[in-house]
Every structure is written in C-alpha cells, then in structure tokens.
C-alpha cells in the first residue's frame, strides 16, 4: 500500500517515512496540503498521514479537499496533531479525518493505526465486486466503452452539488455521494437478461424489441432484490436496487417500468437518470453520432421538469464544465461530436 505523508517539518517527515519504509510500505511525501493534492491527483495513495498545522493548506483543509475530490477509491486519512481536546477531534472528524494520532507518538502506535487503515480499506473489495457485476452486464454490449466510469463520475458530481443545498443536506451526506458513485454502475445490470437478438442488434429497435429492452430495469431490480432478501441491512444493495429499478422513470410520470413521478422516484434514480442520458447523448451509437456537449446541454435543459427533476438539471448546468472534463478524460477514441 502506498502511503502519503504530509508535514512541513522535515525532521518529522523523514522520521515517519523511515519507520514506514522499514515496515515495508511504499511512501511518498508532501510538505503542505496543496502539494499533497497534486500527488493524490496523479498517483493512487490509499492512506494519507497529515499534520494539522501547515502553511498554504493545513491538514483540516486537506481532509475537506480529499472528501470532495474525484479520486479513485476511498482515501483513509490519519490526522497527526498535538490538538487533542474533544472539540478539536470533532472538528477533525467533521472535516473528513478517519483517525487521530497525538504527538508525540510511538512508532508501534503509528504502525498499529496504519494496520487498522489497511483493514478498513480492504473492505473496498466490495466496490470491486460491484463494478465487476456491472462489467458483466456491460461486456455484452460492445458499444458502451467507458460508460460506467463516466456515469458514476457524473452521478457523484450531481449528488455533491445537491448535498450542499439546504433542501438536500439531510439526505445527501458525503456517504450518500460515495454510495451513488459505487452503485450507479449497477443501473444496467438487468441487461444480462436481455436476449442477444435485441441487445446486440446493429440498428434501431422495433417497437416490440424496445419493449423487451425496457424489461432490463425490472430484471435488474429483481436481481438485487434477491440479494436484499438475504442482506436487507446493506445500504449499497438498497441504493443499487433503487437505481436499477428507476433510472428510466421520468419526472412527469411518463417513464418506465412503473410510471413513477416526481418525488416518488428515489433521488438516486433521478440523479442517475440524467447522468445516463447525458452519456447516451454524447456517445456514438450504431444508429447515431455523438452529440456535442452543448447540444446535450440544450436537450437536457429543455426536459427540465418533464423528463428530469429541475433541481438535478440545475446541478448539471452549474457543473457542466466538470461533465465536459470527465467526458474528455474517458472519451471514446472513435467518437466524433455532431
């Protein structure tokens, strides 16, 4: 596991780096929060050990930034600090720290804390399983490409923006945004039950074929319902089921499979619906060219309050530059915008 140490004290930095390297860890270093963010954006570091007091960006601000950055996988943060009052610990936890180590510390304690972080991070194999399940469905459709990566990234952006609004603050927590990133790839898992003659047809579907294709939402929901009956308390299964079942519902009640409308559609389904449609519009298919970002933007805005929740359309408009950036990052090599 690669560990990022962040401290502006060179001696403290070198001492901790030596202890971790002797324990067999791969270590990189940074001397303030801004430098650390640059490291995290270009490299995969699953554990960050950061001092609280630093110039430019302190440890608290670094925690907050890590929780809002589009990083690959969860980053476990240990806050290394001389601050140890209950109020300061609450402040650190609210900023996004997972653990505290008080100064001065013993190497044995630090290594034990790192071991705890490794055990927690190993739970993310669950995420791998989720994504593998989604890939199974996607693998039957050769045109989807990086569709799952894009949709999960779009969905998290929408959720994070909405979560900052008073209306959604109690519902969309940082954990909710993380869950939608994890589970949105399951939206089309029901496609495993669609016949090849329909799923792989090289052209537009007939009305009858489209009715068959539409059953993938119900098949996906039923698949995850079976898992939920065995493990009803697992949140990612609950959200994955809601997304699979409702990502083709419309806000005006004209969608499928249940013709749900408005707030009767789970929020996660309403979010993924827009993310999925944006990706479909801006991706090349055998029956259409990829639309440009601006055309997709205009189409989605025109459907505000009809196909899509107005609040989610607003979130999309406010973050359109991020959508365009993600689209470019995960671009299909052969896609050409119309």
KOLRODREN-879586 format. One record per residue (C-alpha): x, y, z; residue in three letters. Coordinates in nm, 4 decimals, decimal comma. Layout:
<atoms>
ATOM         px         py         pz     r
ATOM          X          Y          Z   ALA
...
</atoms>
This chain:
<atoms>
ATOM         px         py         pz     r
ATOM     0,0000     0,0000     0,0000   UNK
ATOM     0,1287     0,3446    -0,0914   UNK
ATOM     0,1165     0,5996     0,1914   UNK
ATOM     0,1343     0,9759     0,1516   UNK
ATOM     0,2894     1,1654     0,4463   UNK
ATOM     0,2186     1,5386     0,4631   UNK
ATOM     0,4211     1,7555     0,7030   UNK
ATOM     0,6137     2,0818     0,6738   UNK
ATOM     0,8626     1,9673     0,9414   UNK
ATOM     1,1463     1,7962     0,7524   UNK
ATOM     1,2701     1,6013     1,0543   UNK
ATOM     0,9229     1,4710     1,1433   UNK
ATOM     0,8658     1,3850     0,7784   UNK
ATOM     1,1901     1,1877     0,7439   UNK
ATOM     1,1433     1,0087     1,0769   UNK
ATOM     0,7959     0,8818     0,9903   UNK
ATOM     0,8971     0,7992     0,6340   UNK
ATOM     1,1867     0,5836     0,7591   UNK
ATOM     0,9646     0,3975     1,0073   UNK
ATOM     0,7028     0,3187     0,7425   UNK
ATOM     0,9584     0,2130     0,4833   UNK
ATOM     1,1189    -0,0248     0,7349   UNK
ATOM     0,7728    -0,1740     0,7886   UNK
ATOM     0,7516    -0,2449     0,4162   UNK
ATOM     0,5317     0,0381     0,2948   UNK
ATOM     0,5757     0,2423    -0,0219   UNK
ATOM     0,5919     0,6073     0,0887   UNK
ATOM     0,5627     0,9419    -0,0871   UNK
ATOM     0,5818     1,2808     0,0822   UNK
ATOM     0,4464     1,6350     0,0563   UNK
ATOM     0,5077     1,9453     0,2653   UNK
ATOM     0,1620     2,1048     0,2633   UNK
ATOM    -0,1944     2,0304     0,1645   UNK
ATOM    -0,1729     2,1797    -0,1833   UNK
ATOM     0,1310     1,9726    -0,2694   UNK
ATOM    -0,0448     1,6662    -0,1280   UNK
ATOM    -0,3488     1,7194    -0,3513   UNK
ATOM    -0,1220     1,7323    -0,6560   UNK
ATOM     0,0264     1,3965    -0,5511   UNK
ATOM    -0,3193     1,2426    -0,4984   UNK
ATOM    -0,4427     1,3607    -0,8386   UNK
ATOM    -0,1581     1,1927    -1,0252   UNK
ATOM    -0,0950     0,8891    -0,8064   UNK
ATOM    -0,3021     0,6343    -0,6112   UNK
ATOM    -0,2331     0,6729    -0,2392   UNK
ATOM    -0,4945     0,4963    -0,0291   UNK
ATOM    -0,3670     0,6294     0,3039   UNK
ATOM    -0,2719     0,9858     0,3955   UNK
ATOM    -0,0987     1,0747     0,7235   UNK
ATOM    -0,1084     1,4507     0,7579   UNK
ATOM    -0,0039     1,7062     1,0143   UNK
ATOM    -0,2733     1,9551     1,1187   UNK
ATOM    -0,0623     2,2739     1,1254   UNK
ATOM     0,0921     2,3508     0,7848   UNK
ATOM     0,1330     2,6557     0,5591   UNK
ATOM    -0,0740     2,7189     0,2425   UNK
ATOM    -0,3266     2,4423     0,3169   UNK
ATOM    -0,3455     2,2856     0,6621   UNK
ATOM    -0,4432     1,9297     0,7472   UNK
ATOM    -0,8055     2,0155     0,8162   UNK
ATOM    -0,8494     2,1825     0,4768   UNK
ATOM    -0,6704     1,8894     0,3133   UNK
ATOM    -0,9222     1,6493     0,4708   UNK
ATOM    -1,2098     1,8542     0,3311   UNK
ATOM    -1,0495     1,8688    -0,0136   UNK
ATOM    -0,9896     1,4923    -0,0218   UNK
ATOM    -1,3575     1,4277     0,0537   UNK
ATOM    -1,4685     1,6438    -0,2411   UNK
ATOM    -1,2009     1,5479    -0,4970   UNK
ATOM    -1,2774     1,2985    -0,7754   UNK
ATOM    -1,0200     1,0471    -0,6547   UNK
ATOM    -1,0075     0,6796    -0,7477   UNK
ATOM    -1,1223     0,4896    -0,4411   UNK
ATOM    -1,1536     0,5872    -0,0766   UNK
ATOM    -0,8598     0,7675     0,0859   UNK
ATOM    -0,8146     0,6946     0,4567   UNK
ATOM    -0,6835     0,9971     0,6462   UNK
ATOM    -0,4907     0,9909     0,9734   UNK
ATOM    -0,4604     1,3369     1,1280   UNK
ATOM    -0,1337     1,3782     1,3161   UNK
ATOM    -0,1701     1,6548     1,5718   UNK
ATOM    -0,0944     1,7989     1,9111   UNK
ATOM    -0,4591     1,9085     1,9305   UNK
ATOM    -0,6408     1,6583     2,1433   UNK
ATOM    -0,9483     1,8162     2,3007   UNK
ATOM    -1,2892     1,6579     2,2297   UNK
ATOM    -1,3929     1,9712     2,0392   UNK
ATOM    -1,0875     1,9532     1,8149   UNK
ATOM    -1,1405     1,5834     1,7490   UNK
ATOM    -1,4994     1,6527     1,6451   UNK
ATOM    -1,3727     1,9294     1,4183   UNK
ATOM    -1,1280     1,6910     1,2538   UNK
ATOM    -1,3844     1,4128     1,2087   UNK
ATOM    -1,6331     1,6568     1,0557   UNK
ATOM    -1,3636     1,7681     0,8126   UNK
ATOM    -1,3173     1,4088     0,6964   UNK
ATOM    -1,0399     1,2588     0,9106   UNK
ATOM    -1,0761     0,8882     0,9871   UNK
ATOM    -0,8302     0,8638     1,2742   UNK
ATOM    -0,6135     1,0725     1,5065   UNK
ATOM    -0,2626     1,0164     1,6324   UNK
ATOM    -0,1488     1,2549     1,9036   UNK
ATOM     0,2013     1,3982     1,9190   UNK
ATOM     0,4383     1,2735     2,0425   UNK
ATOM     0,3624     0,9243     1,9166   UNK
ATOM     0,5374     0,5875     1,9350   UNK
ATOM     0,6220     0,4101     1,6099   UNK
ATOM     0,4411     0,0988     1,7327   UNK
ATOM     0,1212     0,3006     1,7787   UNK
ATOM     0,1515     0,4556     1,4343   UNK
ATOM     0,2060     0,1172     1,2711   UNK
ATOM    -0,0973    -0,0198     1,4556   UNK
ATOM    -0,3074     0,2705     1,3250   UNK
ATOM    -0,1806     0,2053     0,9730   UNK
ATOM    -0,2761    -0,1607     1,0121   UNK
ATOM    -0,6285    -0,0544     1,1087   UNK
ATOM    -0,6446     0,1619     0,7980   UNK
ATOM    -0,5415    -0,1346     0,5835   UNK
ATOM    -0,8225    -0,3472     0,7283   UNK
ATOM    -1,0783    -0,0739     0,6602   UNK
ATOM    -0,9526    -0,0181     0,3073   UNK
ATOM    -0,9692    -0,3909     0,2369   UNK
ATOM    -1,3461    -0,3619     0,2713   UNK
ATOM    -1,3400    -0,1749    -0,0565   UNK
ATOM    -1,3136    -0,5104    -0,2290   UNK
ATOM    -1,6912    -0,4742    -0,2087   UNK
ATOM    -1,6573    -0,1916    -0,4611   UNK
ATOM    -1,4586    -0,4182    -0,6897   UNK
ATOM    -1,7364    -0,6777    -0,6696   UNK
ATOM    -1,9997    -0,4166    -0,7531   UNK
ATOM    -1,8028    -0,2933    -1,0513   UNK
ATOM    -1,7338    -0,6490    -1,1685   UNK
ATOM    -2,1084    -0,7214    -1,1616   UNK
ATOM    -2,1722    -0,4103    -1,3664   UNK
ATOM    -1,8964    -0,5004    -1,6114   UNK
ATOM    -2,0603    -0,8389    -1,6620   UNK
ATOM    -2,3693    -0,6665    -1,7976   UNK
ATOM    -2,1681    -0,4117    -1,9923   UNK
ATOM    -1,9470    -0,6769    -2,1521   UNK
ATOM    -2,2423    -0,7963    -2,3604   UNK
ATOM    -2,2737    -0,4558    -2,5250   UNK
ATOM    -1,9612    -0,3678    -2,7260   UNK
ATOM    -2,0628    -0,0044    -2,7752   UNK
ATOM    -2,0715     0,1107    -2,4151   UNK
ATOM    -1,6963     0,1560    -2,3655   UNK
ATOM    -1,6188     0,3722    -2,0598   UNK
ATOM    -1,9900     0,4305    -1,9992   UNK
ATOM    -1,9791     0,3059    -1,6396   UNK
ATOM    -1,6826     0,5226    -1,5462   UNK
ATOM    -1,8473     0,8318    -1,6877   UNK
ATOM    -2,1927     0,7728    -1,5383   UNK
ATOM    -2,0561     0,7063    -1,1907   UNK
ATOM    -1,8460     1,0241    -1,2068   UNK
ATOM    -2,1366     1,2356    -1,3365   UNK
ATOM    -2,3657     1,0970    -1,0650   UNK
ATOM    -2,1240     1,1855    -0,7871   UNK
ATOM    -2,0849     1,5412    -0,9157   UNK
ATOM    -2,4619     1,5906    -0,9206   UNK
ATOM    -2,5017     1,4440    -0,5719   UNK
ATOM    -2,2225     1,6505    -0,4202   UNK
ATOM    -2,3656     1,9744    -0,5571   UNK
ATOM    -2,7176     1,8944    -0,4360   UNK
ATOM    -2,5841     1,7901    -0,0962   UNK
ATOM    -2,4600     2,1443    -0,0352   UNK
ATOM    -2,8152     2,2797    -0,0648   UNK
ATOM    -3,0370     2,3121     0,2437   UNK
ATOM    -3,3147     2,1140     0,0740   UNK
ATOM    -3,0986     1,8026     0,0384   UNK
ATOM    -2,8414     1,8432     0,3152   UNK
ATOM    -3,0035     1,5859     0,5435   UNK
ATOM    -3,0479     1,3309     0,2647   UNK
ATOM    -2,7290     1,3698     0,0628   UNK
ATOM    -2,4422     1,3183     0,3053   UNK
ATOM    -2,0815     1,2508     0,1964   UNK
ATOM    -2,1628     0,8802     0,2465   UNK
ATOM    -2,4621     0,9116     0,0122   UNK
ATOM    -2,2423     1,0687    -0,2578   UNK
ATOM    -1,9913     0,7883    -0,2131   UNK
ATOM    -2,2635     0,5226    -0,2334   UNK
ATOM    -2,4061     0,6642    -0,5552   UNK
ATOM    -2,0570     0,6586    -0,7054   UNK
ATOM    -2,0199     0,2934    -0,6002   UNK
ATOM    -2,3644     0,1707    -0,7039   UNK
ATOM    -2,4557     0,3713    -1,0157   UNK
ATOM    -2,2619     0,1216    -1,2335   UNK
ATOM    -2,5357    -0,1294    -1,1465   UNK
ATOM    -2,8025     0,0703    -1,3319   UNK
ATOM    -2,7987    -0,1595    -1,6360   UNK
ATOM    -2,7204    -0,4892    -1,4637   UNK
ATOM    -3,0578    -0,6209    -1,5840   UNK
ATOM    -2,9199    -0,6292    -1,9390   UNK
ATOM    -2,7764    -0,9715    -1,8587   UNK
ATOM    -3,1328    -1,0955    -1,9044   UNK
ATOM    -3,1934    -0,9356    -2,2460   UNK
ATOM    -3,1613    -1,1677    -2,5497   UNK
ATOM    -2,8643    -1,1081    -2,7784   UNK
ATOM    -3,1001    -1,0589    -3,0728   UNK
ATOM    -3,2257    -0,7429    -2,9021   UNK
ATOM    -2,9263    -0,6239    -2,7008   UNK
ATOM    -2,6767    -0,6644    -2,9847   UNK
ATOM    -2,8989    -0,5633    -3,2758   UNK
ATOM    -2,6928    -0,3400    -3,5103   UNK
ATOM    -2,9508    -0,0653    -3,5538   UNK
ATOM    -3,2669     0,0826    -3,4104   UNK
ATOM    -3,5010    -0,1496    -3,2257   UNK
ATOM    -3,8545    -0,2195    -3,3382   UNK
ATOM    -4,1378    -0,1276    -3,1009   UNK
ATOM    -4,1611    -0,4895    -2,9870   UNK
ATOM    -3,7853    -0,5154    -2,9359   UNK
ATOM    -3,7833    -0,1919    -2,7405   UNK
ATOM    -4,0468    -0,3321    -2,5051   UNK
ATOM    -3,8162    -0,6286    -2,4434   UNK
ATOM    -3,5210    -0,3946    -2,3851   UNK
ATOM    -3,7208    -0,1952    -2,1315   UNK
ATOM    -3,7526    -0,5028    -1,9108   UNK
ATOM    -3,3873    -0,4675    -1,8114   UNK
ATOM    -3,4917    -0,2208    -1,5387   UNK
ATOM    -3,7240    -0,4760    -1,3814   UNK
ATOM    -3,4755    -0,7611    -1,4241   UNK
ATOM    -3,2046    -0,5548    -1,2552   UNK
ATOM    -3,4331    -0,4661    -0,9640   UNK
ATOM    -3,5370    -0,8296    -0,9195   UNK
ATOM    -3,1742    -0,9450    -0,9246   UNK
ATOM    -3,0758    -0,7065    -0,6461   UNK
ATOM    -3,3996    -0,7702    -0,4560   UNK
ATOM    -3,2902    -1,1326    -0,4241   UNK
ATOM    -2,9655    -1,0205    -0,2587   UNK
ATOM    -3,1539    -0,7757    -0,0363   UNK
ATOM    -3,3750    -1,0513     0,0995   UNK
ATOM    -3,0614    -1,2179     0,2336   UNK
ATOM    -2,8890    -0,8959     0,3458   UNK
ATOM    -3,1616    -0,6332     0,3999   UNK
ATOM    -2,9397    -0,4005     0,6035   UNK
ATOM    -2,6764    -0,3440     0,3333   UNK
ATOM    -2,7072     0,0132     0,2067   UNK
ATOM    -2,5287    -0,0301    -0,1244   UNK
ATOM    -2,7685    -0,3079    -0,2240   UNK
ATOM    -3,0655    -0,0881    -0,1353   UNK
ATOM    -2,9390     0,2038    -0,3432   UNK
ATOM    -2,8278    -0,0219    -0,6285   UNK
ATOM    -3,1731    -0,1770    -0,6422   UNK
ATOM    -3,3432     0,1661    -0,6487   UNK
ATOM    -3,1133     0,2873    -0,9260   UNK
ATOM    -3,1618    -0,0235    -1,1407   UNK
ATOM    -3,5399    -0,0035    -1,0985   UNK
ATOM    -3,5926     0,3699    -1,1559   UNK
ATOM    -3,3214     0,5195    -1,3771   UNK
ATOM    -3,5659     0,5166    -1,6737   UNK
ATOM    -3,8549     0,6761    -1,4858   UNK
ATOM    -3,9418     1,0312    -1,5875   UNK
ATOM    -4,0175     1,3162    -1,3504   UNK
ATOM    -4,3505     1,3732    -1,5287   UNK
ATOM    -4,4581     1,0112    -1,4798   UNK
ATOM    -4,4184     0,9038    -1,8423   UNK
ATOM    -4,1204     0,6755    -1,7907   UNK
ATOM    -4,0855     0,3049    -1,7212   UNK
ATOM    -4,1260     0,0450    -1,5763   UNK
ATOM    -4,3616     0,1761    -1,3013   UNK
ATOM    -4,4528     0,5236    -1,4366   UNK
ATOM    -4,3431     0,6842    -1,1115   UNK
ATOM    -4,3470     1,0642    -1,0967   UNK
ATOM    -4,1766     1,3428    -0,9021   UNK
ATOM    -4,0506     1,2623    -0,5553   UNK
ATOM    -4,1973     0,9114    -0,5794   UNK
ATOM    -3,8882     0,8336    -0,7847   UNK
ATOM    -3,5971     0,7727    -0,5445   UNK
ATOM    -3,3495     1,0596    -0,5567   UNK
ATOM    -3,0652     0,8282    -0,6586   UNK
ATOM    -3,2718     0,7122    -0,9579   UNK
ATOM    -3,3429     1,0717    -1,0612   UNK
ATOM    -2,9738     1,1578    -1,0416   UNK
ATOM    -2,8541     0,8564    -1,2411   UNK
ATOM    -3,1295     0,9155    -1,4994   UNK
ATOM    -2,9743     1,2467    -1,6004   UNK
ATOM    -2,6184     1,1141    -1,5868   UNK
ATOM    -2,7147     0,8169    -1,8058   UNK
ATOM    -2,8981     1,0278    -2,0642   UNK
ATOM    -2,6142     1,2804    -2,0890   UNK
ATOM    -2,3732     0,9966    -2,1573   UNK
ATOM    -2,6057     0,8411    -2,4142   UNK
ATOM    -2,6443     1,1743    -2,5931   UNK
ATOM    -2,2706     1,2412    -2,6066   UNK
ATOM    -2,1711     0,8863    -2,7084   UNK
ATOM    -2,1632     0,7350    -3,0569   UNK
ATOM    -2,4032     0,4517    -3,1336   UNK
ATOM    -2,4592     0,2471    -3,4498   UNK
ATOM    -2,7776     0,4466    -3,5145   UNK
ATOM    -2,6447     0,7952    -3,4278   UNK
ATOM    -2,3355     1,0115    -3,3986   UNK
ATOM    -2,2238     1,1547    -3,0650   UNK
ATOM    -2,3830     1,4899    -2,9903   UNK
ATOM    -2,1630     1,7737    -2,8725   UNK
ATOM    -2,1714     1,8808    -2,5089   UNK
ATOM    -2,3609     2,1987    -2,5983   UNK
ATOM    -2,6336     2,0085    -2,7851   UNK
ATOM    -2,6709     1,7637    -2,4951   UNK
ATOM    -2,6897     2,0569    -2,2554   UNK
ATOM    -2,9705     2,2174    -2,4559   UNK
ATOM    -3,1665     1,8899    -2,4787   UNK
ATOM    -3,1448     1,8284    -2,1044   UNK
ATOM    -3,2401     2,1867    -2,0189   UNK
ATOM    -3,5450     2,1556    -2,2443   UNK
ATOM    -3,6535     1,8476    -2,0441   UNK
ATOM    -3,6272     2,0185    -1,7043   UNK
ATOM    -3,9425     1,9375    -1,5076   UNK
ATOM    -4,0531     1,6834    -1,7695   UNK
ATOM    -3,8008     1,4036    -1,8103   UNK
ATOM    -3,5748     1,5349    -1,5340   UNK
ATOM    -3,6043     1,6829    -1,1861   UNK
ATOM    -3,5497     2,0613    -1,2114   UNK
ATOM    -3,3068     2,0605    -0,9181   UNK
ATOM    -3,0933     1,7951    -1,0837   UNK
ATOM    -3,0943     1,9851    -1,4126   UNK
ATOM    -2,9759     2,2924    -1,2234   UNK
ATOM    -2,6996     2,0841    -1,0654   UNK
ATOM    -2,5979     1,9660    -1,4130   UNK
ATOM    -2,5951     2,3192    -1,5571   UNK
ATOM    -2,3881     2,4500    -1,2653   UNK
ATOM    -2,1357     2,1696    -1,3176   UNK
ATOM    -2,1388     2,1379    -1,6959   UNK
ATOM    -1,7679     2,2155    -1,7188   UNK
ATOM    -1,6906     1,9172    -1,4933   UNK
ATOM    -1,9142     1,6961    -1,7091   UNK
ATOM    -1,7268     1,8074    -2,0186   UNK
ATOM    -1,3947     1,7420    -1,8465   UNK
ATOM    -1,4954     1,3885    -1,7458   UNK
ATOM    -1,6323     1,3207    -2,0929   UNK
ATOM    -1,2957     1,4199    -2,2365   UNK
ATOM    -1,0996     1,2135    -1,9850   UNK
ATOM    -1,2995     0,8975    -2,0607   UNK
ATOM    -1,3528     0,9766    -2,4281   UNK
ATOM    -1,4064     0,7019    -2,6821   UNK
ATOM    -1,1180     0,7166    -2,9358   UNK
ATOM    -1,3509     0,6952    -3,2360   UNK
ATOM    -1,6269     0,9272    -3,1085   UNK
ATOM    -1,6934     1,2359    -3,3168   UNK
ATOM    -1,9297     1,5047    -3,1936   UNK
ATOM    -2,2131     1,6060    -3,4262   UNK
</atoms>
